[in-house]
């Protein structure tokens, strides 16, 4: 199985979310993601980092991308043990649908609690093209 990875220790900052979106898009492309998959990775990283900015006091976090076979898995570690909520969106609200939307667009979204915080992750196919029959 092909495994390639990228990792970074960062401090989540609202002013730098766009920079990290672009950085992970470049990494996803290097890992073989097609343009549609790269857009999903970009959206997902934006959502995960924005959640840290909004909900976590200690904004130091770890970001990593890993290619595992036909998938790219993106993980973000933050120092909060609060469980992320993936719920049906309130379409009249200004926020609260990001993880739900990400779940609908990917092969999976989840989290792993640790003593120090949690890893929130999502996984998407590197190619969105339908396989031949």
C-alpha positions as CSV (number, residue, x, y, z in Angstrom):
1,X,0.0,0.0,0.0
2,X,1.3,3.4,-0.9
3,X,1.8,5.7,2.1
4,X,3.0,9.2,1.9
5,X,2.6,11.9,4.5
6,X,2.9,15.6,5.4
7,X,2.7,17.1,8.9
8,X,3.0,20.5,10.5
9,X,2.7,22.0,14.0
10,X,0.7,25.2,13.7
11,X,-1.2,27.7,15.7
12,X,-4.7,28.1,14.3
13,X,-5.4,31.7,13.4
14,X,-8.4,33.0,11.5
15,X,-6.1,35.2,9.4
16,X,-4.1,32.1,8.3
17,X,-6.8,29.7,7.4
18,X,-6.6,30.6,3.7
19,X,-2.9,30.1,3.7
20,X,-3.2,26.6,5.2
21,X,-6.1,25.8,2.8
22,X,-3.7,26.6,-0.1
23,X,-0.8,24.7,1.5
24,X,-2.8,21.5,2.0
25,X,-4.3,21.8,-1.6
26,X,-0.7,21.8,-2.9
27,X,0.2,18.8,-0.8
28,X,-3.0,16.9,-1.8
29,X,-2.1,17.5,-5.4
30,X,1.4,16.2,-4.8
31,X,-0.1,13.1,-3.2
32,X,-2.1,12.5,-6.3
33,X,-5.5,14.1,-5.6
34,X,-7.5,15.2,-8.6
35,X,-8.9,18.8,-8.6
36,X,-12.3,17.8,-7.2
37,X,-10.7,15.9,-4.3
38,X,-8.3,18.7,-3.7
39,X,-11.2,21.1,-3.3
40,X,-12.7,18.8,-0.7
41,X,-9.4,18.7,1.2
42,X,-9.3,22.5,1.0
43,X,-12.8,22.8,2.4
44,X,-12.2,20.2,5.1
45,X,-9.0,21.9,6.4
46,X,-10.8,25.2,6.4
47,X,-13.6,23.7,8.5
48,X,-11.3,21.9,11.0
49,X,-9.1,25.0,11.5
50,X,-12.0,27.3,11.8
51,X,-13.5,25.0,14.5
52,X,-10.3,25.3,16.5
53,X,-10.3,29.1,16.2
54,X,-13.9,29.2,17.4
55,X,-14.0,26.5,20.1
56,X,-10.5,25.8,21.5
57,X,-8.7,28.0,24.0
58,X,-5.2,26.6,23.2
59,X,-4.9,27.0,19.4
60,X,-1.7,25.0,19.0
61,X,-2.5,22.0,16.9
62,X,-1.0,19.4,14.6
63,X,-2.1,19.0,11.0
64,X,-1.2,16.0,8.8
65,X,-2.2,14.5,5.5
66,X,-1.5,11.0,4.5
67,X,-2.0,9.1,1.3
68,X,-3.2,5.6,2.0
69,X,-4.0,3.7,-1.2
70,X,-6.9,5.4,-3.0
71,X,-7.5,7.8,-0.1
72,X,-6.1,11.0,1.4
73,X,-6.7,11.2,5.2
74,X,-6.4,14.6,6.8
75,X,-6.1,14.8,10.6
76,X,-6.0,17.8,12.9
77,X,-5.0,17.5,16.6
78,X,-6.3,20.1,19.0
79,X,-6.0,20.4,22.8
80,X,-9.7,20.2,23.5
81,X,-11.5,17.0,24.6
82,X,-14.9,18.3,23.5
83,X,-16.4,15.9,21.1
84,X,-17.2,17.4,17.7
85,X,-20.8,17.5,16.8
86,X,-21.9,16.3,13.4
87,X,-25.7,17.0,13.2
88,X,-28.3,17.8,10.7
89,X,-27.9,21.4,9.8
90,X,-30.3,24.3,10.6
91,X,-30.4,25.9,7.2
92,X,-31.5,29.2,8.7
93,X,-28.4,29.4,11.0
94,X,-25.2,31.2,9.9
95,X,-23.0,28.3,11.0
96,X,-23.1,24.8,12.3
97,X,-23.2,22.7,9.1
98,X,-19.5,22.3,8.3
99,X,-18.8,18.9,9.7
100,X,-22.2,17.6,8.4
101,X,-21.3,18.9,4.9
102,X,-17.8,17.4,5.1
103,X,-19.3,14.0,6.1
104,X,-21.6,14.2,3.1
105,X,-18.7,14.9,0.7
106,X,-16.1,12.4,2.0
107,X,-15.5,8.7,2.6
108,X,-15.7,9.4,6.3
109,X,-15.3,11.9,9.2
110,X,-14.5,11.0,12.8
111,X,-12.4,11.8,15.9
112,X,-10.1,10.0,18.3
113,X,-9.9,11.3,21.9
114,X,-6.5,11.3,23.7
115,X,-5.5,12.4,27.1
116,X,-4.3,15.7,25.7
117,X,-7.1,16.5,23.3
118,X,-8.4,14.9,20.1
119,X,-7.7,14.1,16.5
120,X,-10.5,15.1,14.1
121,X,-10.1,13.5,10.7
122,X,-11.7,13.0,7.3
123,X,-10.9,10.8,4.4
124,X,-11.6,11.3,0.7
125,X,-10.8,9.5,-2.5
126,X,-7.9,10.9,-4.4
127,X,-9.9,10.7,-7.6
128,X,-13.6,11.5,-7.9
129,X,-13.9,9.8,-11.3
130,X,-16.1,6.7,-11.4
131,X,-14.1,3.5,-11.8
132,X,-14.7,1.7,-15.1
133,X,-17.2,-1.1,-15.1
